[in-house]
Amino acid sequence: MHLSLGQAARVLECVGQSPAKLTSGGRGVPRLEKAGTVAQWSLFGLLVLIVTLSSPAGFVLAAGIVGVMFLVRKRRRNRQVWEDSTWAGSPVSTAQGIAVPGFPMEAPAGHGAPLRLAFEGLAPISAVTRPRSLGEYRVSLGRSEWPNVEVVGEHAYSHAIKAALRGSGAPVAVRSDSEVEGVQVELVAEPDNPYDVNAISVRWRNQVLGYLSREDAIRYGQPIRRIIASGLAVTTTARIWAYDAGDRLQARVTVALPEPGLIVPLNDAPTGVTTLVPWGSAIQVLKEEDHFDVLFKHVPPDGVGLLLVSLHKAIHTLKNGTERPFVEVRLNGERVGELSNVTSAHLLPLLEHTETVGETALAYAQIIGSALAAQLVLHAAKATEISNDWLSAGPHPAPTLLPWTAAYDVPPAYNP
């Protein structure tokens, strides 16, 4: 990559260096640079002449060399024009920041070189209406967040994709590819979309990166619209890959989404002061077969669903009179199983804490079953995985959603 003198001077200023070194040796002086160019091409012409006269094959070789030189210079000239038009007009921050088109880069105090991008408070490249939300609902719920759902239409949103890449710390340059994972994105339903009333856009900082396919928009439409209608923003993570070909951007965006039935719970949270335990590794619930009469009412038609259960400290009294605490699992106030002694030991300190502060611990559980049997798999973080900040910031109530219904009224959000 080559920078113009003006661009290089701005970079040197930002890192606390003098731009004067750029003009050392006559660089930047028109008369001297012209003389140097003439001398360079004169020597090159003499070399080509010698090669041409040496043999017939030399003539072909010389013609090839000249052609390659002209192509290289043309490509470099076109790239320089693009860089000048894209970068040269961007203002430099007075706080030692290198300007990216529309996205100023800031440096921490005491450092000469900028270390991170700052995009806060910037308007989107194209104005997009965003439904007003009261909070955030993470549809991945802490599961393995490998992006598994393809986004379509990325070619129409190259500016936003470049902004998302830069905002996530991935450089974007001509003739090179960029990739970033774990990008926080929002899923926005667009009932006023003139092309598809079921459309769901994928947005980064209110900028559209693409859309779910028509099939996926229908599959995920019900739970996503329920969350939005409840006043919450639907968020997840995405992977973005792009290759800048100069005249166009090739991009691929994928988002992390579980099956539609595992996005929102089938039941509501119990009343009272509750706190939702962070998502953790899978824990098998024991003795749920003794409570099939309760679980059967919650098995969804497709056999897999998500539930909100409460966790309670209980006591087993052994024959010798010894008391052994364990964790009891309840669904809507009814017992549906318990955890083993080993697993209970990992959660009991947390339950003792929540009981002390007057809260009921809730957790997500996956129900799998049919008309014959059902089992529960709990997902709750262990006491050793809970941070002090999370404890002190409680309670953490479960999101409140509207009741299940066939359709939900969501605000218009489409803006071309």
N, C-alpha and C positions, 0 to 999 in steps of 0.2 A: 504494500500500500504506500502511496505517495501523498504527502500533504503539500498544499500550497504554502508559500512563505507566510501569508497572513494567518493561515490555520496553525502552522508550526509556532508562530510568534505567540498566538493566544495560548497554546498549550504550555509554552515555556513560562509565560506570565503566571499561569495558574499554579505552577509548581515552584514558583519563587525564583526562576532563573531569568537571566537577562536575554532578551531577544537579539541583542547586538551580535551574538556569536553566529547568527544565521547569515549575516552579511560579511563575515570574515573571508578574506581571500577574494573579494570582488563579487561574491554571490549576491544576486539581486540588483547589481549595477547593469542597466540595459546594454551599455556599450561593451563592457567586458563579456557579458554573457553571450552577446551576438558574435563577438570575435571567437569565443570558445566554441560555439556551435558550428561556425564556418570551418574552423580548424578540425573539429571532430569529423564533419562530413567530408572534408577534403582527404583526410587520411583514409577514411572508409572507402571513398571512391577510388583512391589509388590502389588499395588492396583488391578491390573488385576487378579493376583493370588488369592487374598482374595475374589474378586467377583466371580471368577470361581468356587472355592471350596465351596462357600456358598450354591449353589443350581444348578440344571441343567439349569434353565433359566439364571443363572448368566454366564454360559459358553457361551451361545448365545450372551448375552449382551456384554461380554468381547471381543468376536470375532468381533462384530460390531464396538466396540470402536477402536480396533486395526486397522480395515480396514479403518475407517474414518480418523484416524490419519495419516496413510500412504498416503491416497489420498490428504489430506490437505498439507502434507509436499511436495509431488510430485508437486502439483499445485504451491505451493509457490516457490519451487526450479526452476520450468520451467519459472515462471514469473520473478524471479530474474535473470535468464540467459538472458531472453529477454531484461530486463531493462539494464543489464550490457552491452550487445552487442549494444544496441541502444543509450544509454546515456553516458556511461563511456568514450567513445573515443572522445567526442566532446570537443573542446578546450574552455576554459573559457576566456572571454574577460578581458583585463586588466582594463577596465573601469567599473568594478563591474557588469558583465552581466552573467546571467545563460545561458548556451548553450543548445539550442535545436538542434537536428540533422540537420545540414545544415542551421539553422535559429537562429542566435545569438539574445539574448534578451538584451536590453539596459535599463539602469536606468537613470533617469534624474539626473543632477548634484545636489549634496547636499542631495540625498536620498540614504539610505542604501539598500533598496529593489527595485528590478526592477519592473516597473509599466506597461510597454507596450512593445510590440514586434516591432522589427525593421527588415523589410524584404527588404528595398530599396536596389537596386543595386545588388541583388542576381540573379544568373543564374537559369533558370527553372530546375526542376529535370530531365526532359527529353527535349532535344532541340526541339523547335517547331518554325517553320518559321512563322513570323507574317507579314502581309501585311503592308507596310509603309503607314502611315496615316498623314494627315495634321491637323486633329482636331478630335473632338468627337461629335457624334450624338446620343443623348439619345432617344431611341425609345419610352420610356414610356412617355416622354414629360410632366412629372410632374403629371400624372394621379395617381389614387390610385394604389400603386405599390405592391399590394398583388400578390405574384408569382402564376401564374395560368397555366403555361405550363410545362409539365413534361419533364425532360431530361432522356435520356436512355444511357445505357452502363457505368454507374458510377463504376461498379465493376472492370473495367479495369484501373481505374485512382485513386486508393486509396491513393497513395503518394501525388498527387496534392490536393485531397480533404482534407487530413489531414493538408497539408500546408495552405490551404485556411481557415480551421477552426482555426488553431493556429494564422494565420495572422489576423483574425477577433476577436481574444480575447477569443475563446472558447477552453477550455482544452480538450485534447484528452488522454484518459486513457483506458487500457484494461478492458473489462467487464463493460463498461459504455458508455452512449450515449452522443452526443454533438449536439448542434443546434445553428445556427446563422442566422439572417435575415438581409436584406439590404446589402448583399455583392455585390460589384461592379464587374460585369462580362462583357465580350466582346463576341459578336457573330461573328464568322469568317467563311466565305464561303470557301469551299475546292474543287475547280473545278478539282483538280488533285487527289482527293481521289480515290484509286483503287477500292473501294467497292461501292461507290455511288457518282456520279459527282454532285449531288445536296446536298451533306452533308454540314451541318452547325454545327461547334463545339462551345461549350460554354467554355470560357477560363477565368481563373483568373490569372492575372499577367503573361500572355502568357503560362499558363499551362492548358492543356485540363482537364476539369472536366467531360465531357460527350458530347453527341450530341443531337440535336433535332431529334425527330422521323422522319422516312422517310416521313410520311404524313405532319408533321409540316414543315419539310425542304422545301417541295414543296409549301406549302401555303405561307410561309414567304420568299421564295427564291427571288421573284421579287423585293420587296422593299429593302431587305437587300443587295442584289447585287448592286442595284442602289446606295445605300449609300456608299458602299465600293468602287465601281468604281469611285465615285466622290471624293475619297481621304479622306474619313472620317471613323473613327472607330465606329462600332455599339455597343453601351453600354446599359445596363439595370441593374436591381438588381435581386438578387437570394436569395433563402433560401436553406440552406444546413443542412441536418440531417445525422448523421452517428452513427453507433454502432460498436465499435471495439471488435470483438469476439476473438481476439488474433491471430488466424490463417488466418482470413480474415476480411474485412471491409464491413459491410452492410451500404449502403448510399442511400440517395434520394436527388436529386437536382431539384428544380423548379425555373423557371425564370418568370419575369413579362413582358408580351407582350400583347399589345392591338390587336384588329383584324387587319389583314394585310392592309386593306384599311385605317386605322387610324395611320399608321406609318409615312408616308410622305405626304405632301400636294399635291393636284391635280394641283395647279397653282404655278407659280414662284413669287418670291418677286418683288415688283415694283422697278424701278431704282431709283437712288438717295441715299442720306444718310438715312438709316433706322435703327431702333432699335427694336428688338423683345421683347415684354413685357413678363415677366415670366408667366408660366402657372398658372391659378387660378381657382376658383370655377366657375361652369356653370352660364352663364348670358344669358337669353333669349333676342334675338334681336327682336325689334318690327317693324311692318309695312313692313316686308319682302314680304308679299303678294302683295304689290304694285310694286314689282320689280322682279316678277317671270320670266319675259322675260330674265333677266340677270342671275338669279340663275339657271334656267332650263338648261342652257348650261353647268353647272358644276355638275349636279346631276349624280353620277356614276351609272353604270348598276345595282349594288346591292343595291342602294338607300342610302348608308351611305358613307361619305368620309370626308376628312380633307382639309381645305382651309386656306390660308394666307390672312387676311383682314387688311386694314389700318383703323386707328381710327383718327378722326378729330374733332376739336372743332367747333361747329356751334351755331347759335343764332336763337331762336324763338322770334319773336316780337308779343306780345299779343295785343289785341284790344285797351287796355288802354295805349299802347306805351311802356310797360315794356318789357325789353329784358331778356330772360331766356336762358342761355347757356345749351347745351346738347351735347352728343357724337354721331357723325354720323359715320356709318360703310360703308366702300367702298370696293368693290372687283374689282381689276384691274382698279382702278380709277373711277368706276361707283358706285353710291349710291345703297345700297341694304337693308338699314334699319337704325334704330337708337335705342338708349337705353333710358329707362325711366328716368325721372328727378332724381329719387332717386339713380338709378344705375350710372347715369352720374356723379353725385356729387362725387362718389367714384373714378372716373377715371380722371376727369377734371384736378386736380392738376398735375397729371403725364403728361397729354397731353400738358398743359401749359409749363411744363419744357422741353419736347422734342421739342416743337415749338421754344422755346427761344434759344435752342442750335442748331437749324437748322436740326432737325431730324424728320422723320415721324415714328410714333408709329405703329408697326405691332402686330398682335395677331393671335393665332390659333382659328379657328371656325369650328365646326362640322356641316356639311350640311346633312340634312335628307329630303328625298323627293322622288317624282315620276314624272310621266308625268302630274300629276294633281296639285300638290302643293309642296312647299319646305319651310323648316324653317332653321334658323341659330341659333346655340347655341355657344356663345362666351366663351372663356376661357382665362381670363386676370386677373392678380393680381391687387388688389386695391392699391391706392396710399399709404395707411397706411401699406401695406404689402411689400413695396419696401424698400430695405436697402440703406443707404447712400453709401455703398461700390459699390453697383450695379450702382447707379447714376453716381458716379465719374469715374467708369471704362468704361462708354459708349463711342461710340455707341456699340450696341450688334446686329450686322446684322444677319439676318436669314441664315441658312446654304444654300450654293449654291450647287444644285444637277444637275446631267446630265439630259437632257430631257428624257421623257418617251420613252421606246423602248421595243421590245420583249425580248431582251437578252442584258446582259452587260458583258464586259470583265473584270474579276477580277483576280488578281495575284494568282499564286499557293500558297497554305498555308499548305498542308498536310505534316506531318512528323511523321512516326510511332514511 
